[in-house]
Amino acid sequence: MSDYLKELAEDIEAIPDRREVLELMVALGKELDELPPEQRTETNRVPGCVSNVHVSAELDADKQVHFRGSSDAFITRGYVQALFAAFDGWSAESFIKDAEPIVADFLKRTNLAESVIPTRANAIGNILLTMKQQVAAKLGNA
């Protein structure tokens, strides 16, 4: 598990009230480096999310990934920020190969999906899938 998600999982596990967990996700969302409105395009839209979620992946000269995003839902903004904080700066190949099992382990450990309605529970997987697709496309163009 990434160090960031490991620490976040420990924080979540220490919170007995699931409502407080959601408040933590809202607080995380306030740290999100917002995607500018002109980049909130259909190409950057995360499909399958009830709220409007957009992510954008870029690769630097060393093929490390960097993300920006936005969401009009407070809890989902927290999910976006958690994923970005966990994987920003990773090599593109490592991100594509390793991110999914790391996030699955995080979700299993924290039971985060059980804290929200089912449509919101799918958001993390949809966001991660979009991030991976964008990074793969950037690698193909590199």
C-alpha positions in Angstrom: 0.0 0.0 0.0 1.3 3.5 -0.7 2.5 5.3 2.4 -0.2 8.0 2.0 -3.0 5.4 1.8 -1.5 3.4 4.6 -1.5 6.5 6.9 -5.0 7.4 5.7 -6.2 3.9 6.4 -4.8 4.1 9.9 -6.6 7.5 10.5 -9.9 6.0 9.2 -9.5 2.9 11.4 -9.0 5.1 14.4 -12.3 6.9 13.8 -15.2 4.9 15.4 -18.0 7.0 13.9 -18.6 6.5 10.1 -20.0 10.0 9.8 -16.7 11.3 11.0 -14.9 9.3 8.3 -17.0 11.1 5.7 -16.1 14.4 7.4 -12.5 13.4 7.0 -13.1 12.8 3.3 -14.7 16.2 2.9 -11.7 17.8 4.7 -9.4 16.0 2.3 -11.4 17.3 -0.7 -10.6 20.9 0.4 -6.9 20.2 -0.4 -7.7 19.3 -4.0 -5.8 21.2 -6.7 -8.8 22.1 -8.8 -8.8 21.3 -12.5 -9.5 24.6 -14.3 -13.0 24.9 -15.8 -11.8 24.8 -19.4 -10.3 21.4 -18.7 -13.5 19.9 -17.3 -14.3 18.3 -20.7 -16.0 15.2 -21.7 -12.6 13.6 -22.3 -11.7 14.2 -18.6 -15.1 13.3 -17.2 -15.2 10.2 -15.0 -18.0 7.9 -16.3 -20.3 6.1 -13.9 -20.2 8.8 -11.2 -23.4 10.4 -10.1 -21.6 13.7 -9.5 -19.6 15.6 -12.1 -16.0 14.3 -11.6 -13.1 15.2 -13.9 -9.5 14.1 -13.8 -6.5 14.9 -15.9 -3.3 13.0 -16.0 0.0 14.4 -17.3 3.5 12.8 -17.6 6.6 14.8 -16.9 9.9 14.3 -18.8 10.8 11.3 -16.5 7.3 9.7 -17.2 6.1 10.3 -13.7 2.4 10.9 -13.4 0.8 14.1 -12.1 -2.9 14.6 -11.6 -5.5 17.4 -11.3 -9.2 17.0 -10.9 -12.5 18.3 -9.7 -15.8 17.2 -8.4 -19.0 18.9 -7.5 -19.6 16.5 -4.6 -17.7 17.1 -1.4 -17.1 13.4 -0.5 -16.0 12.5 -4.0 -13.6 15.4 -3.9 -12.0 13.7 -1.0 -11.7 10.4 -2.9 -10.1 12.3 -5.8 -7.6 14.0 -3.5 -6.7 10.7 -1.7 -6.0 9.0 -5.0 -4.0 11.9 -6.3 -1.9 12.3 -3.1 -1.2 8.5 -3.1 0.0 8.3 -6.7 1.2 11.7 -7.8 4.9 11.4 -8.8 4.8 7.6 -9.4 6.3 6.3 -12.6 3.6 5.8 -15.2 4.3 2.1 -15.6 4.3 1.4 -11.8 1.0 3.3 -11.4 -0.7 1.3 -14.2 0.6 -2.0 -12.8 0.3 -1.4 -9.0 -2.4 1.1 -8.3 -5.5 -1.1 -8.5 -4.4 -3.8 -5.9 -3.2 -1.0 -3.6 -6.5 0.8 -3.8 -8.4 -2.5 -3.4 -6.4 -3.2 -0.2 -7.1 0.3 1.1 -10.8 -0.1 0.5 -10.9 -3.6 2.1 -9.0 -2.3 5.1 -11.1 0.8 5.7 -14.5 -0.4 4.6 -14.9 3.1 3.1 -17.4 1.9 0.5 -19.8 0.9 3.3 -19.9 4.5 4.6 -21.7 5.8 1.6 -24.6 5.0 -0.7 -23.9 2.4 -3.3 -23.6 4.8 -6.2 -21.0 6.8 -4.3 -19.2 3.6 -3.4 -18.4 2.9 -7.0 -16.8 6.4 -7.4 -13.3 5.4 -6.3 -13.0 2.5 -8.7 -14.4 4.7 -11.6 -11.9 7.5 -10.7 -9.0 5.1 -10.6 -10.0 3.5 -13.9 -10.1 6.9 -15.6 -6.7 7.8 -14.1 -5.2 4.6 -15.4 -6.8 5.0 -18.9 -5.4 8.5 -19.2 -1.9 7.5 -18.1 -1.9 4.6 -20.5 -3.0 6.9 -23.3 -0.2 9.3 -22.4 2.3 6.5 -22.5 1.1 5.5 -25.9 1.6 9.0 -27.1 5.0 9.4 -25.4 
